[in-house]
Amino acid sequence: RAGIVAHLGSSPEVLRQIIDPSRETVFFLDAHYVKGFGADSVSVANQCPLLAELKSIFSFRWRVPPHILIDDAE
């Protein structure tokens, strides 16, 4: 679709590459945690990258503080 861009990679790293702190921004983060099949092969940091994503977001000096929505936060 027009206007949609997909980015592939580690979410904290991708965020650092695409964030423009001069723009008003809304982030919708997923606080998922991998359970069940294949979970043993996933590193702890990759099971829930939320803290690393927040660190990436707040590493910028924002003109207007971003809005952050977090799904699945328990």
FIDREN-872337 format. One record per atom (N, C-alpha, C): residue number from 0; residue in one letter; x, y, z. Coordinates in steps of 0.1 Angstrom, whole numbers, plus 5000, padded with zeros to 4 digits. Each point is the difference from the previous one (the first is absolute). Layout:
BEGIN
SITE    i  aa     X     Y     Z
SITE  NUM   a     X     Y     Z
...
This chain:
BEGIN
SITE    i  aa     X     Y     Z
SITE    0   r  5008  4988  5000
SITE    0   r  4992  5012  5000
SITE    0   r  5009  5013  5000
SITE    1   a  4994  5010  4994
SITE    1   a  5007  5012  5000
SITE    1   a  5002  5006  5014
SITE    2   g  5011  5005  5003
SITE    2   g  5002  5007  5013
SITE    2   g  5004  4990  5011
SITE    3   i  5001  4987  4997
SITE    3   i  5004  4990  5010
SITE    3   i  5014  4995  4997
SITE    4   v  5009  5001  5010
SITE    4   v  5013  4995  4998
SITE    4   v  5003  4990  5010
SITE    5   a  5005  4988  4996
SITE    5   a  5004  4990  5010
SITE    5   a  5015  5000  5002
SITE    6   h  5004  4998  5013
SITE    6   h  5014  5000  5003
SITE    6   h  5003  4986  5007
SITE    7   l  5010  4994  4996
SITE    7   l  5004  4987  5005
SITE    7   l  5013  5001  5008
SITE    8   g  5000  4995  5012
SITE    8   g  5011  5000  5009
SITE    8   g  4997  5000  5014
SITE    9   s  5010  5001  5009
SITE    9   s  4998  5001  5014
SITE    9   s  4992  5013  5003
SITE   10   s  4989  5000  5007
SITE   10   s  4992  5011  5002
SITE   10   s  5007  5012  5006
SITE   11   p  5008  4998  5011
SITE   11   p  5007  5012  5006
SITE   11   p  5009  5006  4990
SITE   12   e  5007  4992  4991
SITE   12   e  5009  5006  4990
SITE   12   e  4993  5007  4989
SITE   13   v  4989  4994  4996
SITE   13   v  4992  5006  4989
SITE   13   v  4994  5014  5005
SITE   14   l  4995  5000  5012
SITE   14   l  4994  5012  5006
SITE   14   l  5011  5011  5000
SITE   15   r  5012  4997  5004
SITE   15   r  5011  5011  5000
SITE   15   r  5002  5005  4986
SITE   16   q  4998  4992  4989
SITE   16   q  5003  5004  4987
SITE   16   q  4988  5008  4994
SITE   17   i  4988  4998  5004
SITE   17   i  4989  5006  4993
SITE   17   i  4993  5011  5008
SITE   18   i  5004  5002  5013
SITE   18   i  4993  5010  5008
SITE   18   i  5005  5014  4995
SITE   19   d  4990  5009  5000
SITE   19   d  5002  5014  4997
SITE   19   d  4994  5008  5012
SITE   20   p  5009  5004  5009
SITE   20   p  4995  5006  5012
SITE   20   p  4994  5014  4998
SITE   21   s  5000  5005  4988
SITE   21   s  4994  5013  4997
SITE   21   s  4985  4999  4996
SITE   22   r  4996  4987  4999
SITE   22   r  4986  4998  4996
SITE   22   r  4992  4994  5012
SITE   23   e  4987  5004  5000
SITE   23   e  4991  4994  5010
SITE   23   e  4999  4985  4997
SITE   24   t  5001  4991  5010
SITE   24   t  5001  4986  4997
SITE   24   t  4992  4992  5011
SITE   25   v  4994  4990  4995
SITE   25   v  4993  4990  5008
SITE   25   v  5006  4987  4998
SITE   26   f  5004  4993  5011
SITE   26   f  5006  4987  4999
SITE   26   f  4990  4990  5006
SITE   27   f  4998  4989  4993
SITE   27   f  4992  4989  5005
SITE   27   f  5009  4988  5002
SITE   28   l  5004  4998  5012
SITE   28   l  5010  4989  5003
SITE   28   l  4993  4988  5005
SITE   29   d  5005  4988  4998
SITE   29   d  4994  4988  5004
SITE   29   d  5010  4993  5011
SITE   30   a  4995  4999  5012
SITE   30   a  5008  4994  5011
SITE   30   a  4998  4985  5000
SITE   31   h  5001  4994  4988
SITE   31   h  4999  4986  4999
SITE   31   h  5011  4992  5007
SITE   32   y  4997  4988  5003
SITE   32   y  5010  4991  5006
SITE   32   y  4998  4986  4994
SITE   33   v  5010  4995  4994
SITE   33   v  4999  4987  4993
SITE   33   v  4999  4989  5010
SITE   34   k  4989  4992  4998
SITE   34   k  4998  4988  5008
SITE   34   k  4998  4988  4991
SITE   35   g  5003  4989  5005
SITE   35   g  4997  4988  4993
SITE   35   g  5010  4996  4989
SITE   36   f  4996  4994  4989
SITE   36   f  5009  4995  4990
SITE   36   f  5010  5010  4995
SITE   37   g  5012  4996  5001
SITE   37   g  5011  5009  4995
SITE   37   g  5005  5010  5010
SITE   38   a  4993  5002  5011
SITE   38   a  5004  5010  5010
SITE   38   a  5014  4999  5005
SITE   39   d  5004  4987  5002
SITE   39   d  5014  4998  5005
SITE   39   d  5011  5005  4991
SITE   40   s  4997  5001  4987
SITE   40   s  5010  5004  4991
SITE   40   s  5001  5015  4998
SITE   41   v  4991  5007  5007
SITE   41   v  4999  5015  4999
SITE   41   v  5007  5006  5012
SITE   42   s  5009  5010  4998
SITE   42   s  5006  5006  5011
SITE   42   s  4990  5008  5009
SITE   43   v  5004  5002  5012
SITE   43   v  4991  5007  5010
SITE   43   v  4997  5014  4994
SITE   44   a  5010  5007  4995
SITE   44   a  4998  5014  4995
SITE   44   a  4990  5000  4988
SITE   45   n  5000  4989  4992
SITE   45   n  4991  5000  4988
SITE   45   n  4987  4995  5004
SITE   46   q  4998  4994  5012
SITE   46   q  4987  4995  5004
SITE   46   q  4991  5012  5004
SITE   47   c  5006  5011  5005
SITE   47   c  4993  5012  5003
SITE   47   c  5009  5012  4998
SITE   48   p  5001  5005  4988
SITE   48   p  5009  5011  4997
SITE   48   p  4994  5014  5005
SITE   49   l  4990  5000  5007
SITE   49   l  4993  5013  5004
SITE   49   l  5010  5010  5007
SITE   50   l  5007  4995  5009
SITE   50   l  5009  5010  5007
SITE   50   l  5011  5005  4991
SITE   51   a  5005  4992  4991
SITE   51   a  5010  5005  4990
SITE   51   a  4993  5010  4990
SITE   52   e  4988  4997  4996
SITE   52   e  4992  5009  4991
SITE   52   e  4998  5014  5007
SITE   53   l  4996  4999  5013
SITE   53   l  4998  5013  5007
SITE   53   l  5013  5008  5002
SITE   54   k  5011  4993  5002
SITE   54   k  5013  5006  5001
SITE   54   k  5004  5007  4987
SITE   55   s  4997  4993  4989
SITE   55   s  5002  5006  4986
SITE   55   s  4992  5013  4999
SITE   56   i  4987  4999  5003
SITE   56   i  4991  5011  4998
SITE   56   i  5005  5012  5009
SITE   57   f  5004  4998  5012
SITE   57   f  5003  5011  5009
SITE   57   f  5015  5004  4999
SITE   58   s  5007  4994  4990
SITE   58   s  5014  5004  4998
SITE   58   s  5000  5013  4991
SITE   59   f  4989  5004  4995
SITE   59   f  4998  5012  4992
SITE   59   f  4995  5012  5008
SITE   60   r  5004  5012  4996
SITE   60   r  4995  5012  5006
SITE   60   r  4987  5004  4992
SITE   61   w  4989  4998  5005
SITE   61   w  4987  5002  4993
SITE   61   w  4995  5014  5000
SITE   62   r  4996  5005  4989
SITE   62   r  4994  5014  4999
SITE   62   r  4987  4999  5008
SITE   63   v  4992  4990  4998
SITE   63   v  4987  4997  5007
SITE   63   v  5001  4986  5005
SITE   64   p  4999  4997  5013
SITE   64   p  5001  4987  5005
SITE   64   p  4991  4990  4992
SITE   65   p  5005  4988  4997
SITE   65   p  4991  4991  4993
SITE   65   p  4989  4994  5009
SITE   66   h  4990  4995  4993
SITE   66   h  4990  4992  5007
SITE   66   h  5004  4985  4998
SITE   67   i  4999  4993  5011
SITE   67   i  5004  4986  5000
SITE   67   i  4989  4991  5005
SITE   68   l  4995  4991  4992
SITE   68   l  4990  4990  5004
SITE   68   l  5007  4987  5000
SITE   69   i  4997  4992  5011
SITE   69   i  5006  4987  5002
SITE   69   i  4989  4989  5001
SITE   70   d  5001  4991  4991
SITE   70   d  4990  4989  5000
SITE   70   d  5006  4988  5007
SITE   71   d  4992  4992  5007
SITE   71   d  5004  4988  5007
SITE   71   d  5009  5003  5012
SITE   72   a  5000  5012  5005
SITE   72   a  5008  5002  5012
SITE   72   a  4993  4994  5012
SITE   73   e  5007  4992  5008
SITE   73   e  4994  4993  5011
SITE   73   e  5007  5004  5013
